[in-house]
Amino acid sequence: MARFTQDLVLNKPDDFVQFIMNDYLTKHGYSISDWKGEQAYRAGDGFVEGFKYLKWSYAGGVFHLEAWMKGSFGKEMNLEGFVAAVPKKQYKSNLQMLFEALKQPLLEQAQAGGPQPGPATNPIPVKTVDNYQTAMIALIPGILSIAAGLIIPLLGIILACVGFSMARMGQGSSKAGAAKAAKICSIVGIVISAINWILTIIVNVLQIALW
């Protein structure tokens, strides 16, 4: 298997880990999917940013995660390497935020100096993953893709794909409005780039024909 794997010794309550994971998966648009007979969570699309997959488990205080992307010809693609380097880097960075949320000290643990056995009697305030920075930054390549699409269509498409991917990661954040705007800009950038590319090809063909 070509997968990114991570094991974290958390020693935290099961309901805390379940809450953080449910929040993360919901915010990032994951849904249960089938991967070659294996159940996994999937997010993304097959056109702009590709499909991202994730599996996780928690037992004995140890959190285990497996993550990969769908590569060419339907093969598993690890989160390392030159191919699809930008979405891979974004995915890993996003997962790192998840790990930090899972590793945060709980109030009762901080007070007692370590994990305590038994169920919690009071709600514990926790920090969840908030990709508001990604949502805001996504506006930059999204807007630039529109301008680039008028001059260099290929660059416009690349910027639009980056902006769209980042916007999707930030769509469940506190800056969801910015993520939505970035998505719209990225889509417009792709359309403009594609139209400009097609027109350029037509013009070149006509010039060759007229010669």
Residue pairs with C-beta under 8 A, 6 or more apart in sequence:
1 66
1 68
1 76
2 68
2 71
2 75
2 76
2 77
2 78
3 66
3 67
3 68
3 76
3 78
4 66
4 67
4 68
4 78
4 79
4 80
4 92
4 95
5 64
5 65
5 66
5 67
6 63
6 64
6 65
6 67
6 95
6 99
7 62
7 63
7 64
7 65
8 62
8 63
8 65
8 99
8 102
8 103
9 61
9 62
9 63
10 17
10 58
10 61
10 62
10 63
10 102
10 103
11 61
11 115
12 61
12 102
12 106
12 109
12 115
13 106
13 119
13 120
14 58
15 120
16 106
16 124
16 126
17 58
17 63
17 102
18 58
19 126
20 98
20 101
20 102
20 126
20 128
20 129
21 56
23 128
23 129
24 30
24 98
24 101
24 128
24 129
25 41
25 54
26 172
27 128
27 129
27 131
27 171
27 172
27 173
28 43
28 94
28 168
28 169
28 171
28 172
29 43
29 168
29 171
29 172
30 41
30 42
30 43
30 54
31 41
31 42
31 43
32 39
32 40
32 41
32 42
33 39
33 40
33 41
33 42
33 53
34 40
35 42
35 53
38 55
39 55
40 53
40 54
40 55
41 53
41 54
41 55
41 56
42 51
42 52
42 53
42 54
43 51
43 52
43 54
43 168
44 50
44 51
44 52
44 69
44 165
44 168
45 51
46 70
48 160
48 161
48 164
48 165
48 186
48 190
49 87
49 161
49 164
49 165
49 168
50 69
50 70
50 84
50 87
51 69
51 70
52 67
52 68
52 69
52 87
52 91
53 67
53 68
53 69
53 70
54 65
54 66
54 67
55 65
55 66
55 67
56 63
56 64
56 65
56 66
57 63
57 64
58 64
61 115
63 102
65 95
67 79
67 91
67 95
68 76
68 77
68 78
68 79
69 76
69 77
69 79
69 84
69 87
69 88
69 91
70 76
70 77
71 77
71 83
71 84
77 83
77 84
77 88
79 88
79 91
79 92
80 88
81 88
86 161
86 162
86 165
87 165
90 134
90 165
90 166
90 169
94 129
94 131
94 134
94 169
97 129
97 131
98 129
101 126
101 127
101 128
101 129
104 126
104 127
106 124
106 126
107 124
107 125
108 116
108 120
108 124
109 115
109 116
130 173
130 174
131 169
131 170
131 172
131 173
132 170
132 173
132 174
132 175
132 178
133 170
134 166
134 169
134 170
134 173
134 179
135 166
135 167
135 169
135 170
135 171
135 173
135 175
135 176
135 178
135 179
135 182
136 170
136 175
136 178
137 166
138 163
138 164
138 166
138 167
138 169
138 170
138 178
138 179
138 182
138 183
138 186
139 163
139 178
139 181
139 182
139 185
140 163
141 159
141 160
141 162
141 163
141 166
141 182
141 186
142 159
142 160
142 163
142 164
142 167
142 181
142 182
142 183
142 184
142 185
142 186
142 189
143 163
143 185
144 159
144 163
144 189
145 156
145 157
145 158
145 159
145 160
145 163
145 185
145 186
145 188
145 189
145 190
145 192
145 193
146 156
146 185
146 188
146 189
146 192
147 156
148 155
148 156
148 159
148 189
148 193
149 156
149 157
149 160
149 189
149 190
149 191
149 192
149 193
149 196
150 156
150 192
150 196
153 193
153 194
153 196
153 197
153 200
154 193
154 197
156 189
156 190
156 192
156 193
156 196
157 189
157 190
157 193
157 194
157 197
159 186
159 189
160 185
160 186
160 187
160 189
160 190
160 193
161 186
161 190
163 182
163 183
163 185
163 186
163 189
164 182
164 183
164 186
164 187
164 190
166 182
167 179
167 180
167 182
167 183
167 186
168 179
168 183
170 176
170 178
170 179
170 182
171 179
171 180
171 183
173 179
